[in-house]
Amino acid sequence: MSRAQIIRLAIACFVLLVLGLPIPSSAAEPAALPGGFGLSAEYPGDAGIARDPAVLLAEDFEDGTIAELKKRWSDVSNKDGKVLALSEDVPAGGHGKRSIQMTSTLGQDTGGHLYTRLPRGVDKVFARFYVKFPEDAAYVHHFVHLGGYNPSTPWAQGGAGERPRGDERITVGIEPHGGNGRYAAPGAWTFYTYWQDMKISADGRYWGNALQGTRPAIIPRNRWQCVEVMLQLNSTPDASDGQLALWIDGKLQSHFFKGAKRGPWTGLGFRLLDEGGEPFEGFRFRKSNDLKINFFWLLFYVTENAGRQNRVANPPVNNRVWFDDIVVATEYVGPLRPAQAAAAVSPATGPSSVPRDAAERKKLAGLWKGFTVEGKGENPDRGPVKLELTITEQTMGGIEIKGTQRVDHGQGEYTLDLTTDPPQLDASKQVGPNRRQAYIGIYRIEGDTLKWCVSPQKVRPTTFETKKGQYLIILKRDKSAGAAPR
């Protein structure tokens, strides 16, 4: 197959996906994941989100006292009543006025937790929470977990250093790891995972495998951050199609699936790679479909060992963290959608400047004609696929020109992020009750020319050119068509 044929095939898939029709996904390349606002788009400030049928758990700490948390959480750890406290420090965009603060004091306690069983066991879950570390943050031993026990219990079970059998336990933590002191405290977000096919550690025990994205997701201090995790169990006992994903502030940071490029396994785990490496073997999280995801554990566990592992001789005695706006659901949740912006921002746009977003959408609106092009677009007036895109302020529709034939591929949604350089233009389509497909890209408008470089992969293009894994589309505005409808 020639390069032009490969590009044509890939762009045909792009047109089918972005403009409304699903395309088949191979086992090694699952559907692209969403980003920006998700379920949260329907509930500005998260007000009323607990009533959504997809939501399994919602906690904003607005009701009752610390003592009354036991009515909503099956296990509360608050030694001597000194670990948990309500706080008026809250993330922007929410409807509430309170968060929860957890404080650990070395020599007196190891922090605390809130644990609960979910109302039903599921095979796929999204857990979204907001977290803030102080300016003087220290290293943490363990952090937020979710997973499943068979049978389920109203408290967290043990199993540290032991490999699960595959029918009784699966646990996934999203944790700040210091990388032996390479990253300033609290560290970088890392999956800490126990499952039946996990690798043995250097000491002969089975400590949680640490899995990181292609680049360290460094955790900020003194700022609220939106963290969301997806855990999807394997579909059958013999399949290795389980998945993990991490979003930070509505942007996909890492996605672990069968076939993803990974670096070498070590006694600790592995890191994803943009290029090279080996294909990941995939997650066979369970050998029995009776094992479901059925718990969420808001954990803040701090020990002196966390400091020693990161070459800190005298860790601070006190360590704090704040949590708020927890949502566990069977659909992607996304960041808080500010109530005041609800009427001006479309779902999945992600946090951006609302007035600028609206102005940019007006600039994009219209009929655009052009091609997918080779290289950096040295020949912008020809290419393997000829396209017409009709863009409104909310949608994108496309027609592929094949000789005298015009093939209409329908409409899809698009989203903008104008906080980056170059700005980002993504297209997505809901193709099932819990599944969304998307292409990610960058774009520029130069007069009456629109350049859009898109990728079906998990890595966003950084340059405007057609090369492996990304495709440059150059379009000219058709002024004779008039303004596109809103």
C-alpha positions in Angstrom: 0.0 0.0 0.0 1.4 3.4 -1.0 1.8 6.3 1.5 -1.0 8.1 -0.2 -3.3 5.1 0.2 -2.4 4.8 3.9 -3.1 8.5 4.4 -6.4 8.2 2.5 -7.5 5.2 4.6 -6.6 6.9 7.8 -8.4 10.2 6.9 -11.4 8.3 5.7 -11.6 6.8 9.2 -11.2 10.3 10.6 -14.1 11.5 8.6 -16.3 8.6 9.6 -15.4 9.1 13.3 -15.5 12.9 13.7 -18.5 13.5 11.5 -20.8 11.1 13.0 -20.2 7.4 12.1 -18.4 4.9 14.4 -15.4 3.1 13.0 -14.2 -0.3 14.2 -11.5 -0.4 16.8 -8.8 -3.1 17.0 -8.2 -4.9 20.3 -4.8 -3.2 20.6 -6.1 0.3 19.9 -9.3 1.0 21.9 -11.6 4.0 21.2 -10.1 7.4 22.0 -11.1 8.7 25.4 -13.0 11.9 26.1 -11.7 15.0 27.8 -12.9 18.4 29.1 -16.4 18.4 30.6 -18.3 15.1 30.6 -21.2 14.2 32.8 -20.4 17.4 34.7 -21.5 19.5 31.7 -25.1 18.7 32.6 -24.7 19.8 36.2 -23.1 23.3 36.6 -21.2 23.4 39.8 -22.0 19.7 40.3 -25.4 20.8 41.7 -27.8 17.8 41.4 -25.2 15.4 40.0 -25.8 12.8 42.7 -29.3 12.2 41.1 -27.8 11.2 37.7 -28.4 7.4 37.1 -24.7 7.0 36.1 -23.5 8.3 39.5 -22.6 5.7 42.1 -21.1 8.1 44.7 -21.2 11.9 45.1 -19.7 13.7 48.1 -19.2 17.5 48.5 -19.0 17.6 52.3 -21.8 20.2 52.4 -24.1 18.2 54.7 -23.7 17.5 58.4 -20.7 17.3 60.7 -17.5 15.1 60.7 -19.3 12.7 63.0 -22.1 12.4 60.6 -19.8 11.2 57.8 -20.3 7.7 59.2 -23.9 7.8 57.8 -22.5 8.1 54.3 -19.1 6.2 54.5 -18.9 2.7 55.9 -15.5 3.1 57.5 -14.1 6.4 58.8 -10.6 6.7 60.2 -10.2 9.8 62.4 -7.8 9.0 65.2 -8.6 10.9 68.4 -10.8 13.2 66.3 -7.7 15.1 65.1 -7.3 13.9 61.5 -10.5 15.0 59.7 -11.8 18.6 59.7 -14.2 20.6 57.5 -12.6 23.5 55.7 -13.8 26.6 53.8 -11.1 26.2 51.2 -12.9 24.9 48.1 -12.1 24.6 44.4 -13.5 27.3 42.0 -16.6 26.5 40.0 -18.4 24.4 42.6 -21.7 25.2 44.3 -20.5 24.3 47.8 -18.7 26.1 50.5 -16.9 23.2 52.3 -14.2 20.7 51.7 -12.5 18.1 53.9 -9.0 18.5 55.3 -7.0 15.5 56.4 -3.9 16.0 58.7 -1.3 13.5 59.6 1.0 13.8 62.6 4.1 11.6 62.6 4.4 9.8 65.9 0.7 10.1 66.6 -1.1 8.8 63.6 -0.7 7.9 59.9 -3.4 10.1 58.6 -6.9 8.9 58.0 -9.5 7.8 55.4 -13.0 7.6 54.2 -14.0 4.2 52.7 -17.3 3.1 51.2 -18.8 0.3 49.2 -20.5 1.3 46.0 -24.2 0.6 45.7 -23.6 -2.0 43.0 -20.6 -3.7 41.4 -19.6 -2.6 37.9 -17.0 -3.5 35.3 -16.0 0.1 34.4 -15.9 3.1 36.6 -14.7 6.7 36.6 -13.6 8.4 39.8 -13.3 12.2 39.8 -12.0 14.2 42.9 -10.5 17.5 43.6 -7.3 17.7 45.7 -5.0 20.4 47.1 -1.6 20.0 48.7 -0.2 22.8 50.9 2.9 24.8 50.1 4.9 22.8 52.6 3.7 19.4 51.3 5.6 16.3 52.3 5.8 12.9 50.6 2.9 10.5 51.0 3.0 6.7 51.5 -0.4 5.8 50.0 -3.3 7.8 48.6 -6.7 7.4 46.9 -7.7 3.8 45.9 -10.6 2.1 44.1 -11.2 -1.5 43.1 -13.1 -4.6 44.1 -13.3 -7.3 46.7 -15.1 -10.6 46.3 -17.0 -10.8 48.6 -17.3 -7.0 49.3 -16.6 -5.7 52.7 -17.5 -2.4 54.5 -13.8 -1.8 55.2 -10.5 -1.9 53.2 -8.9 -5.3 53.2 -5.2 -6.1 53.5 -2.9 -7.8 51.0 0.1 -5.5 50.9 3.0 -7.4 49.2 0.8 -10.2 48.0 -0.3 -10.9 44.5 -4.1 -11.3 44.1 -5.5 -14.6 42.9 -7.7 -13.0 40.3 -11.1 -13.9 41.8 -11.0 -12.1 45.2 -9.2 -8.7 44.8 -8.2 -5.9 42.5 -7.0 -2.5 43.8 -5.8 0.6 41.9 -4.3 3.6 43.7 -3.6 7.0 42.2 -0.7 8.2 44.3 1.9 10.9 44.5 5.3 9.2 44.0 8.6 11.0 44.6 10.7 8.8 42.3 13.4 8.3 45.0 13.5 12.1 45.5 13.7 13.0 41.8 10.4 14.9 42.0 9.7 17.6 44.7 7.1 16.6 47.2 4.4 15.6 47.0 5.6 14.0 43.7 4.1 12.9 40.4 0.8 11.1 39.8 1.4 7.3 39.5 -0.9 4.3 39.4 -0.1 1.8 42.1 -1.8 -1.4 41.0 -2.4 -4.9 42.4 -3.8 -7.6 40.0 -3.3 -11.2 39.2 -0.6 -10.8 36.5 1.4 -8.1 38.3 5.2 -8.4 38.3 7.3 -9.5 41.2 9.4 -6.9 43.0 13.1 -7.0 43.5 12.8 -8.3 47.1 10.7 -11.3 46.1 7.4 -9.7 47.3 4.5 -8.4 45.2 4.3 -4.7 45.9 2.0 -2.6 43.8 3.3 -2.1 40.3 3.9 1.6 39.7 2.7 2.7 36.2 3.4 6.2 34.9 2.6 8.1 31.7 5.1 9.2 29.1 5.9 12.4 31.1 5.8 12.9 34.9 2.5 14.4 36.0 4.0 16.7 38.6 1.5 17.6 41.4 1.3 21.4 42.1 1.3 22.9 45.6 -1.2 25.3 47.0 -3.6 24.8 44.0 -6.7 22.7 43.6 -6.4 20.1 40.9 -9.0 17.9 39.3 -8.0 14.2 39.1 -10.0 11.6 37.4 -9.3 7.9 37.0 -10.9 5.2 34.8 -10.7 1.6 35.7 -12.1 -0.9 33.2 -11.9 -4.6 34.0 -11.2 -7.3 31.3 -14.4 -8.4 29.5 -13.8 -12.1 29.9 -11.5 -14.2 32.2 -9.1 -14.9 29.3 -9.1 -11.4 27.7 -6.4 -8.8 28.5 -8.5 -5.9 27.5 -8.6 -4.1 30.9 -7.7 -0.4 30.9 -6.5 2.4 33.1 -6.6 6.1 32.3 -5.8 9.3 34.1 -7.1 12.9 33.5 -5.7 16.0 35.1 -7.9 19.0 34.9 -9.9 17.4 32.2 -6.9 16.6 30.0 -6.0 13.0 29.3 -2.6 12.4 30.9 -2.1 8.6 30.4 -4.0 5.6 29.0 -2.9 2.1 29.6 -4.3 -0.6 27.3 -3.1 -3.7 25.4 -0.7 -2.7 22.8 0.3 0.7 24.3 4.0 1.4 23.9 5.8 0.8 27.2 9.3 0.9 28.5 11.0 -2.1 30.3 9.4 -3.7 33.3 11.4 -3.0 36.4 11.0 -4.1 40.0 8.7 -1.1 40.4 6.6 -1.1 37.2 7.0 0.7 33.8 6.4 4.0 32.0 4.5 4.6 28.8 6.5 5.7 25.7 5.6 8.0 22.8 7.8 5.9 20.4 9.7 2.6 20.5 9.6 0.2 23.4 7.4 -2.8 23.5 3.6 -3.3 23.3 2.0 -3.6 26.7 0.6 -7.1 27.4 -2.6 -5.6 28.7 -4.6 -6.0 31.9 -6.1 -9.3 32.8 -7.4 -7.9 36.1 -9.6 -10.9 36.9 -10.2 -14.6 36.2 -13.8 -14.5 37.3 -16.5 -12.1 36.2 -17.9 -12.3 39.7 -15.1 -9.9 40.8 -16.5 -6.4 40.2 -15.4 -2.8 41.1 -17.3 -2.2 44.3 -15.4 0.3 46.6 -13.9 3.8 46.7 -11.3 4.7 49.3 -10.3 8.3 50.0 -7.0 7.6 51.7 -4.3 9.8 53.1 -1.6 7.5 54.6 1.7 9.1 55.7 4.7 7.4 57.3 8.3 8.2 57.9 9.2 5.5 55.3 7.7 7.8 52.6 10.3 10.3 53.4 13.2 7.8 53.6 12.3 6.4 50.2 12.7 9.9 48.8 15.9 10.6 50.6 14.4 12.9 53.2 16.2 12.4 56.5 13.8 14.4 58.7 10.3 14.6 57.2 8.0 17.2 58.6 5.8 16.1 61.5 2.6 17.5 60.1 1.2 16.9 56.6 -2.1 18.1 55.2 -4.3 17.6 52.2 -7.7 18.8 51.1 -10.4 16.9 49.1 -13.7 18.0 47.6 -16.3 17.3 44.9 -15.9 13.5 44.7 -18.0 11.8 42.0 -17.8 8.1 41.1 -19.8 7.1 38.0 -20.1 4.7 35.1 -19.5 7.6 32.7 -16.6 10.1 32.3 -17.3 13.0 34.7 -14.9 15.8 33.9 -14.0 19.0 35.8 -16.5 21.2 37.5 -18.5 23.2 35.1 -18.8 26.7 36.5 -22.5 27.7 36.8 -21.9 31.2 35.4 -20.4 29.7 32.2 -23.0 27.0 31.7 -24.9 28.9 29.0 -21.8 29.9 27.1 -19.6 26.7 27.0 -20.5 23.6 25.2 -19.9 20.1 26.8 -16.3 18.8 26.7 -14.7 22.1 25.9 -12.7 22.0 29.0 -11.7 25.0 31.1 -11.0 28.0 28.9 -11.9 31.7 28.6 -15.6 31.8 27.7 -15.7 35.2 25.9 -12.6 34.3 23.8 -14.0 30.8 23.1 -17.3 32.3 21.8 -15.4 34.7 19.5 -13.2 32.0 18.2 -16.2 29.8 17.4 -17.7 32.6 15.4 -14.4 32.9 13.5 -14.5 29.2 12.7 -18.1 29.2 11.5 -18.5 28.8 7.8 -17.9 26.5 4.8 -14.3 25.3 4.4 -12.9 23.4 1.4 -9.6 21.7 1.0 -7.4 18.6 1.3 -5.5 16.4 3.5 -1.9 17.2 2.4 1.5 15.6 2.4 4.4 16.8 4.5 4.1 20.3 5.8 1.6 21.4 3.2 4.1 22.6 0.6 1.3 21.8 -2.0 -1.8 22.9 -0.1 -4.1 22.7 -3.2 -4.0 19.0 -3.6 -3.9 15.9 -1.5 -5.1 12.3 -1.1 -8.6 13.3 0.3 -10.7 16.2 -0.8 -13.0 17.6 1.9 -15.7 20.2 2.7 -16.3 21.0 6.3 -19.3 23.0 7.4 -18.5 24.4 10.9 -21.1 26.1 13.1 -20.5 27.6 16.5 -21.3 24.2 18.0 -20.9 21.4 15.4 -18.9 20.2 12.5 -20.3 18.5 9.4 -18.3 17.0 6.5 -18.5 15.9 2.9 -15.9 13.9 1.1 -15.5 14.6 -2.6 -14.9 11.6 -4.7 -14.8 12.7 -8.4 -18.4 13.7 -9.1 -19.7 12.0 -6.0 -20.4 13.9 -2.7 -20.4 11.6 0.3 -22.2 13.2 3.3 -20.8 11.9 6.6 -23.1 13.8 8.9 -22.3 16.0 11.9 -20.2 15.7 15.1 -19.2 18.0 18.0 -15.9 19.9 18.4 -14.2 21.5 21.3 -11.6 24.2 21.8 -8.8 24.9 24.2 -7.4 28.4 23.7 -5.1 28.3 26.7 -2.3 26.5 24.7 0.0 27.6 21.9 -1.0 26.5 19.3 -4.6 26.3 20.3 -6.3 22.9 20.4 -9.3 21.7 18.3 -10.7 18.3 19.1 -13.6 16.4 17.6 -15.6 13.8 19.4 -18.7 11.6 19.0 -20.7 9.6 21.5 -20.9 6.1 20.0 -22.4 4.2 23.0 -23.9 4.8 26.5 -20.4 4.7 28.1 -18.2 5.2 25.1 -16.9 8.3 23.3 -14.5 8.4 20.4 -12.3 11.4 19.7 -9.5 12.8 17.6 -7.2 15.3 19.1 -5.5 18.1 17.2 -4.0 21.6 16.9 -5.1 24.4 14.6 -4.4 27.8 13.3 -6.6 30.3 11.3 -4.4 32.5 9.0 -6.8 34.9 7.1 -9.1 32.6 5.2 -7.0 29.5 5.7 -7.6 26.9 8.4 -4.8 24.5 9.2 -5.8 21.5 11.4 -3.4 18.7 12.3 -5.2 15.8 13.9 -4.2 12.4 15.4 -6.2 9.2 16.2 -3.4 8.3 18.7 -3.1 9.3 22.4 -0.4 11.9 21.6 -1.5 15.3 20.5 0.4 16.7 17.4 2.9 19.5 18.2 3.8 20.4 14.6 1.7 21.1 11.5 2.7 18.2 9.2 1.6 14.9 8.0 3.7 12.1 9.5 3.3 8.8 11.3 0.2 9.0 13.5 -1.0 12.5 12.5 -2.5 14.2 9.4 -2.5 17.8 8.3 -5.7 19.2 6.7 -5.5 22.6 4.9 -8.8 24.3 4.1 -9.9 27.6 2.5 -13.0 29.5 3.5 -15.7 29.6 0.9 -16.9 33.2 1.1 -19.6 32.6 -1.4 -21.4 30.3 1.0 -22.2 33.1 3.5 -22.1 32.7 7.3 -22.8 29.3 8.8 -25.8 29.0 11.1 -25.2 28.9 14.8 
